[in-house]
Each structure stands twice: as C-alpha cells, then as structure tokens.
Amino acid sequence: GVTPGHRRQGGGAVWLALVTVGELDPDGAGPFIGGAPGFHGLFLVELQADGSVTAFQSYLGPPEDIDNGLVVDDIVRSGAGVAVVGTFRTGTIDFGIGTITQPNTTADDGFLLVADEDGQAIAARHFTGLSNDTQTARALASFGGKLFVGGKLKQSFSIVDVSDDTVEATCAFEDTKEVFERAYVALFDETTLACEKLQTLTAVDSGAAQQVFGVAADASGV
C-alpha cells in the first residue's frame, strides 16, 4: 500500500529515490512506513542542506531479493516534485493512483512515476510487453516540458497508464519474430505524461545486447 505523504515546513535542497526493505521511520517522528520484512519499497525523500528530512513517501514493492526485485534507476526534478524511473520483477507496486504487476520471474518491466512536492504520485506509466519479454526504464532526462526515458525492449513494448490501464498507441512496438534486443528512447509530455514518440535502435546480431543507461536532452532533441 501507499503511506500518507509527510511534509515539514520549508523547502528542500535535494530529492533522493531509493529502495528500502521493511518498515522505516525517516524523520524519527513516526509513524513507521513501508511494508513487512522482506518487502521492498520505492522510497522518495526530500532533504534540506543540513541533511534534515523535509518530505517523504513510500510505495510498497515486490517481496523479492534486490537482484530480482525493485530497482530505482534515475530521478529528475519535474515541476515542484520529481520524476522517477525504475525496473521491477515478480510482484506488484502500488502507487496509490493504481498498481502495476509483473508476474514473470525471468522478465523485467519498467515504470515512470511523477510525484508532487510531497512525494505523492500524480501520474505513472507501466512499461510492459508479452509475458517473457523484458522492458526496462534505466535513464531519465527533463527538458522544455518533456521527459525522455531510455532503456531496452525485446519483441514487444507497451506503455500503460497506471490510473486507467489505457495503452499509449503512439509508442507501442511489436515484432514477435525478432530475437534481438532494442535500445529505446521514449518522449513524454511532462504535464500529461502522454507518450509522443518512441525511437528504437536494434542490435545487429542475436548475441548483441543494447540498452540506454543515460539520456541528455537540449532544444534540438536527445
């Protein structure tokens, strides 16, 4: 589940996104947040320059070992809050506005979360595909009201609105006969999270692996 957001007076200096296990009390004032022992959670925390906690939020993730469970890959400022991308396997993440689930133990799904100044989810997208395919979200950049997400896909790729399970038709990809991995960059409107464009780069042979780990954007694009 999702714990209520907490905010103290004053603005923060830096946001962190990390994976936690079990319950925690980030500001020492209670209550404990997070899941049961062994359950991983996505934890967002805003810190002041002196290291004190300004705001925090926890989203319960899958009860898996860190290597096969929830991984936070990148975070950027977005409006008054933040945008986060990550990858998870074998479990469900509850964002409060909707849930995402990956039942397969050998494939990964990615996600994009946009949160407000208290760390509470405003919108989220689930990067998924056919049952045995892997879709990751490893890199994130923000420029000019756009979010750029990079990662890898194989055979199929769908971007699903977490709040209503709507599939973004503009950025769908499927080629079930292709055996190669593809690196991708997807372009989103930062306000609506509508996917506007998907660009993929294919490997040249079956032994090659491709994945985007960093994205830089300026006025000319990526």
C-alpha positions in Angstrom: 0.0 0.0 0.0 0.9 3.7 0.0 1.6 5.6 3.2 0.3 9.1 3.6 2.8 11.8 2.5 4.6 13.8 5.2 5.9 17.4 4.8 7.6 19.7 7.2 7.9 23.5 6.9 10.4 24.9 4.5 11.8 23.9 1.1 14.2 21.0 0.5 17.6 21.0 -1.2 17.7 17.6 -2.8 15.4 14.6 -3.6 16.5 11.0 -3.3 14.8 7.9 -4.7 15.9 4.6 -3.3 14.8 1.0 -2.5 14.1 0.1 1.1 13.2 -3.2 2.8 10.6 -3.4 5.6 9.5 -0.5 7.7 11.4 2.7 8.4 11.0 6.0 10.2 12.9 8.5 8.1 12.5 11.6 10.3 12.4 9.9 13.7 9.0 11.3 14.5 6.9 8.3 13.4 4.9 6.6 12.3 6.8 3.8 10.6 6.1 3.5 6.9 6.8 0.8 4.3 6.0 -2.9 4.2 6.5 -6.1 6.1 10.0 -7.5 6.5 11.4 -8.8 3.1 9.1 -6.5 1.1 10.9 -3.8 -1.0 9.5 -0.4 -1.4 10.2 2.7 -3.5 11.1 5.5 -1.1 11.2 9.2 -2.0 12.7 11.6 0.4 13.5 15.4 0.2 16.4 16.7 2.3 17.4 20.1 3.4 21.0 21.3 3.0 21.8 20.3 6.6 20.5 16.7 5.9 17.2 17.0 7.8 14.1 15.5 6.2 11.6 17.8 4.5 9.2 15.4 2.9 9.0 11.6 2.3 6.7 9.0 0.7 6.9 5.2 0.4 5.4 2.9 -2.2 5.2 -0.9 -1.4 7.0 -3.0 -4.0 7.6 -6.7 -4.6 8.8 -9.2 -1.9 11.9 -10.2 -3.8 15.7 -10.2 -3.4 17.1 -6.9 -4.7 18.7 -8.5 -7.7 15.3 -9.8 -8.9 13.0 -7.2 -7.4 12.7 -3.5 -7.4 15.5 -1.2 -8.7 15.4 2.6 -8.9 17.4 3.7 -11.9 17.1 7.5 -12.3 15.4 10.6 -10.8 15.0 14.2 -12.1 13.1 17.3 -11.0 9.7 17.7 -12.5 7.6 20.8 -11.7 7.5 21.2 -7.9 8.2 17.5 -7.5 10.2 14.7 -9.1 10.0 12.1 -11.9 11.5 8.6 -11.3 12.2 5.6 -13.5 12.9 2.1 -12.4 12.6 -1.6 -13.1 10.9 -4.5 -11.2 10.2 -8.2 -11.4 7.8 -10.7 -9.9 5.4 -8.6 -7.9 3.2 -5.6 -7.6 3.9 -1.9 -6.9 1.0 0.2 -5.5 1.3 3.9 -6.4 -2.0 4.9 -4.8 -3.4 6.0 -8.1 -3.1 2.5 -9.5 -1.0 -0.7 -9.4 1.5 -2.3 -11.7 2.2 -6.1 -11.8 4.9 -8.3 -13.3 4.2 -12.0 -12.7 7.2 -13.4 -14.5 10.3 -14.5 -12.7 12.6 -14.2 -15.7 11.4 -10.9 -17.3 11.5 -7.2 -16.1 9.1 -4.4 -16.5 9.8 -0.7 -16.2 7.9 2.2 -14.8 7.8 6.0 -14.8 6.4 7.9 -11.8 5.8 11.6 -11.5 5.3 12.8 -7.9 4.3 16.1 -6.3 6.2 18.2 -3.8 5.2 15.8 -1.0 6.3 12.8 -3.0 2.7 11.6 -3.7 2.0 10.1 -7.1 0.4 12.4 -9.7 0.8 10.1 -12.7 2.6 6.9 -13.6 3.3 4.7 -16.6 4.0 0.9 -16.8 6.4 -0.3 -19.5 5.4 -3.9 -20.3 5.0 -6.4 -23.1 4.5 -10.1 -23.8 4.9 -12.4 -20.8 8.5 -13.5 -21.4 9.8 -10.1 -22.8 12.0 -7.7 -20.9 11.3 -3.9 -20.8 13.5 -1.7 -18.7 13.5 2.0 -17.8 17.1 2.9 -16.9 17.6 6.6 -17.9 15.6 9.8 -17.5 16.0 13.4 -18.6 13.9 16.5 -18.5 14.0 19.5 -20.8 11.5 22.0 -22.2 8.4 20.4 -20.7 9.3 17.0 -21.9 10.6 13.8 -20.2 12.9 11.5 -22.0 13.0 7.8 -20.9 15.6 5.3 -22.1 16.0 1.5 -21.6 15.7 -1.7 -23.6 12.9 -3.8 -25.0 12.6 -7.1 -26.8 9.8 -8.2 -29.2 7.1 -6.1 -27.7 6.6 -2.9 -25.8 3.5 -1.2 -24.4 3.2 1.9 -22.2 0.2 1.7 -20.0 -1.4 4.5 -17.9 -1.4 3.1 -14.4 -4.6 5.0 -13.4 -6.9 3.5 -16.1 -4.9 0.8 -17.9 -5.1 2.8 -21.2 -2.3 1.8 -23.7 -0.4 4.5 -25.4 -0.9 3.6 -29.0 1.6 6.1 -30.3 4.5 4.4 -28.6 3.6 0.7 -29.0 6.1 -1.7 -30.6 5.7 -5.4 -31.5 7.7 -7.8 -33.6 7.3 -11.3 -32.2 9.7 -12.8 -34.8 12.6 -10.5 -33.8 15.1 -12.2 -31.5 17.3 -9.1 -30.9 17.1 -6.6 -28.0 16.5 -3.0 -28.9 17.6 0.1 -27.1 14.9 2.8 -26.9 14.1 6.4 -26.0 10.5 7.5 -25.4 9.4 11.1 -25.4 6.7 12.2 -22.9 4.8 15.4 -22.3 5.9 16.3 -18.8 2.4 17.6 -17.7 0.1 14.9 -19.2 2.6 12.0 -19.5 1.3 11.3 -22.9 3.9 9.5 -25.0 4.7 11.4 -28.1 7.4 9.4 -29.8 9.3 6.1 -29.5 12.7 5.7 -31.1 14.4 2.3 -31.1 17.9 1.1 -32.1 18.3 -2.6 -33.0 21.2 -4.9 -32.4 22.9 -6.4 -35.5 23.1 -10.0 -34.2 21.4 -12.2 -31.6 24.4 -12.1 -29.3 24.4 -8.3 -29.0 22.6 -6.6 -26.1 21.5 -3.0 -26.3 20.3 -0.7 -23.5 20.2 3.0 -22.8 21.7 4.0 -19.5 21.9 7.7 -19.9 20.0 10.4 -21.7 20.9 14.1 -22.3 18.5 16.5 -23.9 18.6 20.0 -25.2 16.5 22.2 -27.6 17.4 20.1 -30.6 16.2 16.8 -29.0 18.0 13.9 -27.5 
